[in-house]
Amino acid sequence: MAALAALAQESRLDVFRLLVVAGPEGMAAGDIAERLGVSPPTLSFHLAQLRHAGLVEVRRDGRSLIYSTNYDGMNELMGFLTENCCGGARACVVPACEPDLRTVVRRKSRGATRP
């Protein structure tokens, strides 16, 4: 499964985690690079691997590329893991992730102050 291979690399897992937390709005590539301290060419490579694995989507907003989690791909991965974890038994059912913008919790970045 390409998704497992993509997430096996630490930097890609960090990118994916960040995008899951960002929610459906996603993040601009430059913001991801800055938050994770990754060079733009390196980030571009990792994002391409995550897109190829079906875990990340991209859209253009003006001159920016906005990346977000592909929740269908993530749910497919969770289903695969659940099925194989439980040997086909329905003992550990994982609910589908359907983020609701009203319930997305944003972490306050370190050193940030509230207005």
Secondary structure, DSSP 8 states (H G I E B T S, - for coil): -HHHHHHTSHHHHHHHHHHHHHGGG-EEHHHHHHHHT--HHHHHHHHHHHHHTTSEEEEEETTEEEEEE-HHHHHHHHHHHHHHHTTT-GGG--------GGG------TT----
